[in-house]
């Protein structure tokens, strides 16, 4: 359940957060705020998905070994 909630964060951040930061000022690293927000969430999406992958019990080394033994 927690993994699914983590996977929803990028969706919420990009689609639902953009209307709240839809302005040019302030500039963040030379980018308008809305562009910086989208870039931030693209990077965070990759990090969150890596975390979800690492925490998912189906992706552990032991689970892969068990599947190979059963085959």
Secondary structure, DSSP 8 states (H G I E B T S, - for coil): -HHHHHHHHHHIIIIITGGGS--S-SEETTEEHHHHHHHHHHHHHHHHHHHHHHH-GGGSHHHHHHHHHH-
